[in-house]
């Protein structure tokens, strides 16, 4: 019992650290948006993240003595679903990055956090029953979104609109991972996903940006943070942490990403959301938490199967 409690405490700490890294990544993205186009930023960022995750996957496999034929088979299995998820990731991340030039980091963090509400909502449209918690969570989040994104003149800025659209795509990507992820190596799946996102973003930069990859040197620190820490390290922390964490704890801790985004925006960028924004943020956090309470009771056997497919 003590050993299990210790593992869960460590898992919760890893998930909290991942949430903090992701939250502060909104600050890095906001700074990076001042120097480089969204497609260029994400092409380099996700290429770096893919290298980190692939290296970690290789280390885990070597440590466990996995034979080369098994490794090749694991990569082949991860390829089709990883490419599909990577295309969705590219759409969502580039919409988000395009919005970061005009939306404060804190606001962007809370709006993006809506994906945790949209996942059970989209699942409901696919025939899954919606719990009372999901309905209440959606209502609270919609009110919070209104307070954050809609101005006094009842208009929504273009950046906020891009973020809202990206959030729907994030939710679709999560559902793809949920559908095809079990039984596939988590790290290899992620590496394929990140490579796909980098390639799609690279083509987007070449085709749509007037000066592709210009300003990379000026945005080097934000890109390194976004690629190495946010994409590479934080994802690995999530994979390792979710092996031992309770589903309820994991969902609630991951909801802290938005809070860390607001903290980072205030501490580093001097952002102030104002009373209306903070009330909206609080309602969105409540909505995210409440909506997750209706979907976190995953069977223990399913979670154990996922834990076995990390490498």
N, C-alpha and C positions, 0 to 999 in steps of 0.2 A: 504493500500500500504506500509506504514512504517513497519507494523507488518510482512508482507510478505518479505520485504527487509531484516529485521532483522533476520528472520528465515533462509533465504538463506545465509546471511553472517555467521551465526552460523554453518550452514550445511557445507559451504565451509571450515570453520576453522576446523571442525571435520574431514573432508576428508583429509585436508592437514596434520593434526596430524597423521592420519592413514597412509598416504603415508610416512611420516617421520619415523614412527615406523617400517614399512615394509622395508624401505631403510636401516636403521641402523641394521635391522635383518641380513643382509648379513654379517655384521661385526661379529655378534654373531655366525653365522653359520661357518664363516671362522675360528674363534677361537675354536669353539667346535669341528671342524673337526680335530684339532691337538690332541685331547684327546680321542675321542670316535668314533666308527663306525657310518656310516650314518643311518643304520636301527635302531640302538639303540638310537641315537640322536632323530630321528623323532618319535619313539615309545613313548618315555617319553614326548617329546615336545607336540605332538598332544593329548596325554592323558590329560596333564595339560590344554591345550586349550579347550578340550571338556568339562572338569569340569567347567571351567570359563563360557563358553557359555551356558551350561545347567543351571547353577546357575542364570545367567542373564535372561534366558527364564522363569525360575520359578518365578523370582522376578517380571518380567513384567506381567505374567499371574496372579499372586497373587494380584498385584496392581490394575489390571483391573477387578478383581473378576471373572475370568474365572472358570467355574465349572469343577470338576475333569473329568466327562465323555467327555467334550469337549477337555480337555488337552490330554487325552488318544487317542482320535480320531486324534488329530493333530500330535501326535507322530507316530501313525500308518501310516498316510498319508506321513509323511516325511521319513519313513523307506526305501522303495524301491529306490527312486531317490537318497536319501542320501548315500546309500550303493554303488550305481553305481558311483556317483561322488567321493566317498571316495576311491574307488579302483584306479581311475584315479589320484586322489590327491596323493595317496601313490606312484604310479609309478613316477609321475613328481617330487615330493619332494625328493624322495630318489635318483633319477638321479642327481638332483640339488645338494643335500648334498654330494654325492660321488665326484662331481666335485670341491667342495669348498676347498678341501685339496691342489689343484694345481692351482686354478684360483683366482686372486685377487678379493676382494669383489666388487670393482667398475666395473671391467669388467663383473663379474657375474651378477651384477644388470642390466647393459645395455643389455646384451644378453638375460636375462630372460624377460626384457621388450618387447621383440619381440612378446610375446603372444598377445599383443594388436593389432599387425599387422596381425598375423596369424588368429585371430578370423574372421574378415571380409573376409580374403582370403579363408579360409576353407568354409565359408558360400557361397562364390562365386562358389566353386566347387560343392556345393549342389544345385545349380540352382538359387541362388540369384544374382541379377545384381550387378556388381562391379562399383562403382562410379570412376570418374577420380581421386578424392582424394585418394581412396584406392590404385589405381595403382601407383600414384606418391609416396605415403607413403611407399609402398613396395619397390620401387626402391631405395628411399633414405635410407631406413633401411638396405637393402642388401649391399649397398655400405659402410654404417657405420659398419655393421657386418664384412665385409671383412677387414676393417682397424683395427678393434679391435681384431678379432679372428685369422686372417691368418697372418703367419709370413712372413718375407722377403724371405724365401725359399719356399713360397707357400705351407706351411703345416699347418694343424689345429691340435692343441694339443688335447689329449684325453679328458681333462677336458672341453675344449670348445665344443667338439663334444657332450659330455654328456649333456651340457647345451642346445645346439641347439635342441637335441632330446627331452629334457624335456619341452622345450618351445612349441613344437607341442602338447605334451600331455596336458600342461596347457591350450592351446587353446581349445582342445577337451573337457576338463573338464568344461571350461566356457560355451561352447555350450550345454553341458548336463544340467548345471544349468539354462541356458536361456530357454531350452526346457521344463524342468520339474519343475523349481522353482516357477513360478507364481502360486498363489493359495495355496502354501504350506508355513507353518510357516518358515520364514527365519532362525530364531535362532535354531529351532529344526532341520531343514534341515542341518544346519552347524554342530550342535552337533553330529548328526548321521554320517555325513561325516568325522568329525575329529576322532570319535571313530573307524570307519572303517579303516581309515588311520593308527591309532595307532596300531590296531590289526594286520593289514597286515605287518606293519613295524616290530612289535614284532616278528612275525613268520619269517620274513626275517632275523632279527638279530640272532635268534636261529638256523636257517638253513644255513646261508651264512657267518656269521662273526665268525672268529676263537675264539674270546673272547667276546661274547655278553654281553653288558651292562657294560663292564669293562671301567673305566675312567669316569663314570657318575659323581662321586663326584668332579673330577677335572674340568668338564665342566658344573658344576651346574649353575653358573651365566648365561652363554650363553643359557643353556636350559630353565632356568626360563624366561629369556627375550623372547626367541623364543616361548615358550608355553603360558605364561600368557599375555605378552604384544602383541607380533606379531600375534599369533593365536587368543587369547581370546579377548583382549581389542580392538585391531585395527579392527578386523572384526566387532565387535559391533558398533564401531564408523562409519564404512562404512555403515552398515545397517541403522543406525539412520540418518546419514548425507544424504544419497541418498533419503530419504523421502522428503526433502525440496529443495535439490540442483537441479539446472538446469542440464539437461543431458550434455550439452556442458561443463559447469564448472566442473562437476564431472569427465568427461573423461580426461580433460586437467590436473586437479589436480592429478588424479591417475597416470598420466604419469610422475609426479615428483618423483615417487618412485626410479627410476633409478638414478636420480640426487642426491637424499639423500644417496643412496648406495655409490656413488662415493665420496661424502662429508665425509661420515663416514669412508670409507677406507682411505682417505687422513688424516683426523684428528686423528683417533685412531690407525690405523695400519701403517701410514706413507707411504701409497701407492702413486705412481706417474704413471699415465697412459702414459705420454709422449705426444708430439705434435700429433703424428699419432693417438694415442688412444683418445685424446680429440676431434680431428676433427671427428673421427668415432662416438664418443659419441654424438656430436652435431647433426650429420646427422641422428643418430638413434632417438634422441628426436624429431627432425623435422618430421621424417617419422612416428613416433608413433602419434604425434599430428595431422598431416595432414590426416592420415588414419582414425583417430577417427572422424574427421569433417564430414566424409561421412556416419557415422553410428549412430550419436548421436541424430538424430531427431526422437526419439521414441514418439509415441502418448502419450499425457498427461494422457489419460484414462488408458493406460497400466501401467504407472508408479504409478498412484493412486492405482490400484489394488494391485501392489506389496507392496505398503506402508501399506496396510491394513493387510498384512499377515506376519508382523514382528514377532509376538509372536506365 
